[in-house]
Amino acid sequence: MMISISWDQPATLIDLDGKTPVIGSILECVKHFSLFKPFAKEQARILLTRPVFREGRRTRTWILNPDEIQRLVERLEAEIKAAQ
């Protein structure tokens, strides 16, 4: 399932190693995530400013996990490819 989030929604990309977070839009966070090496991707999370509904959960959540961020990377790549 693709998470429906507007690219301009404010968000923060954080990692579990304590590096400086990326504060910006979902689009900026996803672009930064796409450049990470596999180990860094495993440690990354995106903190949302508005929670989203996710399949299999009864409540909305504020944090996106690496697999969900990767799906957003794939969505971005598909949108770029479709625009060409």
FIPAZA-451607 format. One record per residue: residue number from 1; chain; x, y, z of N, C-alpha, C, O in turn. Coordinates in steps of 0.02 Angstrom, whole numbers, plus 32768, in hexadecimal, padded with zeros to 4 digits. Layout:
// FIPAZA-451607
[marvex NUM 'A' [X Y Z] [X Y Z] [X Y Z] [X Y Z]] ...
END
This chain:
// FIPAZA-451607
[marvex 1 'A' [802A 7FC5 8000] [8000 8000 8000] [802C 803E 8000] [805C 8043 8026]] [marvex 2 'A' [801B 806D 7FD6] [8040 80AC 7FD2] [8023 80DE 8003] [7FE6 80E8 8006]] [marvex 3 'A' [804E 80FC 802A] [8038 812E 805A] [802C 816F 8035] [8057 8186 800F]] [marvex 4 'A' [7FF1 818C 803E] [7FE0 81CA 801C] [7FF1 8205 8048] [7FCE 8216 8078]] [marvex 5 'A' [802A 8225 8037] [8041 8260 805C] [8054 8294 8028] [8075 8284 7FF6]] [marvex 6 'A' [8040 82D1 8034] [8052 8308 8008] [809D 8315 800C] [80B9 8316 8043]] [marvex 7 'A' [80BE 831F 7FD3] [8106 832A 7FD2] [811A 8369 7FF8] [8153 836E 800F]] [marvex 8 'A' [80ED 8399 8000] [80FF 83D7 8022] [80F0 83D7 806D] [80FA 8409 808F]] [marvex 9 'A' [80D7 839E 8087] [80CA 839B 80CF] [810B 83A1 80F5] [813C 837F 80E5]] [marvex 10 'A' [810E 83CC 8129] [814A 83D1 8152] [8158 838F 8176] [812B 836C 818C]] [marvex 11 'A' [8199 837E 817B] [81AD 8340 819B] [81F6 8345 81B2] [8219 8375 81A1]] [marvex 12 'A' [820B 8314 81D9] [8250 8312 81F1] [826B 82CB 81E7] [824D 829B 81FE]] [marvex 13 'A' [82A3 82C7 81C4] [82C5 8287 81BA] [82F8 827F 81F3] [8325 82A8 81FB]] [marvex 14 'A' [82F0 824A 821A] [831D 823E 8252] [833D 81F9 8249] [8325 81D1 8222]] [marvex 15 'A' [8373 81EE 826E] [8390 81AB 826F] [839D 8197 82B7] [83A1 81C1 82E4]] [marvex 16 'A' [83A4 8157 82C1] [83AB 813D 8305] [83F2 8144 831F] [83FF 8136 8359]] [marvex 17 'A' [8421 815B 82F4] [8466 8166 8309] [8470 81AC 8326] [84A6 81BA 8341]] [marvex 18 'A' [843E 81D7 8321] [8442 8219 833E] [8462 824E 8312] [8476 8283 832B]] [marvex 19 'A' [8467 8241 82D1] [8482 8275 82A4] [8450 82AE 829E] [8416 82A8 82B2]] [marvex 20 'A' [8468 82E6 8284] [843E 8321 827C] [8402 8311 8250] [840B 82F5 821A]] [marvex 21 'A' [83C5 8321 8266] [838A 8313 823E] [8384 8341 8202] [83A0 8378 8201]] [marvex 22 'A' [835E 832A 81D0] [834D 8354 8197] [8307 836D 81A3] [82D8 8346 81A7]] [marvex 23 'A' [82FF 83AE 81A9] [82BE 83CC 81B5] [82A9 83EF 8175] [82CC 841C 815D]] [marvex 24 'A' [8271 83DA 815A] [8259 83F7 811B] [8217 83D8 8107] [81ED 83C9 8132]] [marvex 25 'A' [820F 83CE 80C7] [81D2 83AF 80AE] [81DD 8363 80A7] [8215 834B 80AA]] [marvex 26 'A' [81A6 833F 809E] [81AB 82F7 8091] [81D9 82EC 8055] [8202 82BE 8055]] [marvex 27 'A' [81D0 8315 8021] [81F9 830E 7FE5] [8243 8312 7FF5] [826A 82E8 7FDE]] [marvex 28 'A' [8257 8344 801B] [829E 834B 802D] [82B6 8310 8057] [82EE 82F8 804C]] [marvex 29 'A' [828E 82FA 8085] [82A1 82C1 80AF] [82A9 8282 8086] [82D8 825B 8090]] [marvex 30 'A' [827B 8276 8057] [827E 823B 802D] [82BB 823D 8000] [82DD 820A 7FF6]] [marvex 31 'A' [82CA 8278 7FE4] [8306 827F 7FBA] [8345 8270 7FE2] [8372 824D 7FC9]] [marvex 32 'A' [834B 8289 801E] [8385 827B 8048] [8389 8230 8058] [83BF 8212 8053]] [marvex 33 'A' [8351 8213 806A] [834F 81CB 807A] [8368 81A2 803F] [838C 8171 8048]] [marvex 34 'A' [8354 81B5 8002] [8367 818E 7FC7] [83B2 818C 7FBC] [83CC 8160 7F9B]] [marvex 35 'A' [83D7 81BC 7FD8] [841F 81BF 7FD1] [8444 8198 8006] [8481 818C 8000]] [marvex 36 'A' [8422 8183 803A] [8441 815F 8071] [845B 811A 805C] [8440 80FB 802D]] [marvex 37 'A' [848E 8104 807E] [84A6 80BF 8075] [8476 8091 809B] [8452 80A8 80C7]] [marvex 38 'A' [8476 8050 808B] [8446 8022 80AB] [8445 8025 80F7] [840E 8024 8114]] [marvex 39 'A' [847E 8028 8118] [847E 802A 8161] [845A 8068 817A] [8433 8065 81AA]] [marvex 40 'A' [8468 80A1 815B] [8448 80E0 8170] [83FD 80DE 8163] [83D6 80F8 818B]] [marvex 41 'A' [83E8 80BE 812C] [83A0 80B8 811E] [837E 8090 8155] [8345 80A0 8168]] [marvex 42 'A' [839E 805C 816E] [8380 8033 81A3] [8375 805B 81E2] [8347 804C 8209]] [marvex 43 'A' [839D 808E 81ED] [839A 80B7 822A] [836C 80F4 8223] [835E 8116 8255]] [marvex 44 'A' [8354 8102 81E6] [832E 813F 81D9] [82E4 8138 81E8] [82C7 8102 81E2]] [marvex 45 'A' [82C6 8170 81FD] [827E 8175 8207] [826A 81BB 81F2] [8292 81EA 81F4]] [marvex 46 'A' [822B 81C3 81DE] [8211 8206 81D0] [81DB 8215 8203] [81AC 81EE 820C]] [marvex 47 'A' [81E3 824D 8224] [81B1 8265 8254] [8184 8295 822F] [819B 82C7 8213]] [marvex 48 'A' [8143 8287 822F] [8112 82AE 820A] [80F5 82E6 8235] [80F6 82E2 8272]] [marvex 49 'A' [80DD 831A 8215] [80BA 834F 8239] [806F 8341 823C] [804C 835D 8266]] [marvex 50 'A' [8057 8315 8210] [8012 82FE 8211] [8012 82B2 820C] [8030 8297 81DE]] [marvex 51 'A' [7FF2 8291 823A] [7FF3 8247 8239] [7FCC 822C 81FD] [7FA0 824D 81E2]] [marvex 52 'A' [7FDE 81EF 81E8] [7FBD 81CF 81B0] [7FA1 818B 81C6] [7FB9 816C 81F4]] [marvex 53 'A' [7F6C 8177 81A3] [7F50 8134 81AD] [7F7C 8102 8189] [7F93 810F 8152]] [marvex 54 'A' [7F86 80C9 81A8] [7FAE 8095 8188] [7F8B 8052 8190] [7F6B 8044 81C2]] [marvex 55 'A' [7F92 802A 815C] [7F72 7FE8 815B] [7F8A 7FBE 8196] [7FC5 7FBD 81A7]] [marvex 56 'A' [7F5B 7F9D 81B6] [7F6C 7F71 81EE] [7F70 7F94 8231] [7F7E 7F74 8263]] [marvex 57 'A' [7F62 7FD5 8232] [7F64 7FFA 8272] [7F21 801A 827E] [7F00 8032 8250]] [marvex 58 'A' [7F0D 801B 82BC] [7ECC 8038 82CD] [7ECF 8083 82D4] [7E9C 80A5 82CE]] [marvex 59 'A' [7F0A 809E 82E0] [7F10 80E6 82E9] [7F42 8103 82B7] [7F68 80DE 8298]] [marvex 60 'A' [7F40 8144 82AF] [7F70 8166 8284] [7FB4 8167 82A6] [7FB8 8162 82E3]] [marvex 61 'A' [7FE8 816C 827E] [802C 816C 829A] [8052 81AA 8282] [8043 81C7 824E]] [marvex 62 'A' [8084 81BC 82AA] [80AD 81F7 829D] [80F1 81E7 827F] [8114 8214 826A]] [marvex 63 'A' [8103 81A8 827E] [8146 8194 8268] [8142 8164 822E] [811A 8135 822E]] [marvex 64 'A' [816C 8170 81FB] [8172 8141 81C3] [81B3 811A 81CC] [81E7 8136 81DB]] [marvex 65 'A' [81AE 80D9 81C2] [81E7 80AC 81C8] [820C 80A7 8185] [81F2 80BE 8152]] [marvex 66 'A' [8248 808A 8185] [8270 8087 8147] [824C 8068 810B] [8253 8081 80D3]] [marvex 67 'A' [8226 8032 8116] [8203 8014 80DD] [81CF 8043 80BF] [81C4 8043 8083]] [marvex 68 'A' [81AF 8069 80E9] [817D 8099 80D2] [819E 80D5 80AE] [8184 80EE 807D]] [marvex 69 'A' [81D7 80EA 80C8] [81FB 8120 80A7] [8213 8108 8062] [8211 812D 8031]] [marvex 70 'A' [822A 80C9 805E] [8240 80AE 801F] [8207 80AD 7FEC] [8212 80BA 7FB1]] [marvex 71 'A' [81CB 809F 8002] [8191 80A1 7FD4] [8185 80E8 7FBB] [8170 80F2 7F82]] [marvex 72 'A' [8192 811A 7FE5] [818D 8160 7FCF] [81C3 8170 7F9C] [81B7 8196 7F6D]] [marvex 73 'A' [81FF 8154 7FA5] [8235 815D 7F74] [821E 8140 7F31] [8227 8160 7EFD]] [marvex 74 'A' [8201 8105 7F32] [81E9 80E5 7EF5] [81B0 810E 7ED5] [81AD 8113 7E98]] [marvex 75 'A' [8185 812A 7EFE] [814F 8155 7EE4] [816D 8192 7EC1] [8157 81A5 7E8B]] [marvex 76 'A' [819F 81B1 7EE1] [81C0 81EC 7EC4] [81E1 81DA 7E81] [81DA 81FE 7E50]] [marvex 77 'A' [8204 81A3 7E80] [8225 818D 7E42] [81F2 8181 7E0B] [81FE 8193 7DD1]] [marvex 78 'A' [81B9 8162 7E1C] [8185 8156 7DEA] [8167 8197 7DD0] [8159 819D 7D95]] [marvex 79 'A' [815D 81C7 7DFD] [8142 8208 7DE8] [8172 822D 7DBB] [815E 824D 7D8A]] [marvex 80 'A' [81B3 8229 7DCA] [81E5 824B 7DA0] [81E7 822A 7D5B] [81EA 824C 7D28]] [marvex 81 'A' [81E5 81E8 7D5B] [81E7 81C3 7D1B] [81A9 81D2 7CF2] [81AF 81DB 7CB5]] [marvex 82 'A' [816F 81D6 7D11] [8131 81E5 7CED] [8130 822C 7CD1] [810F 8239 7C9E]] [marvex 83 'A' [8153 8259 7CF1] [8154 829F 7CDB] [8184 82AB 7CA0] [8181 82DF 7C7F]] [marvex 84 'A' [81AF 827A 7C93] [81E0 8283 7C5D] [81C4 8274 7C1A] [81E8 8279 7BE8]] 
END
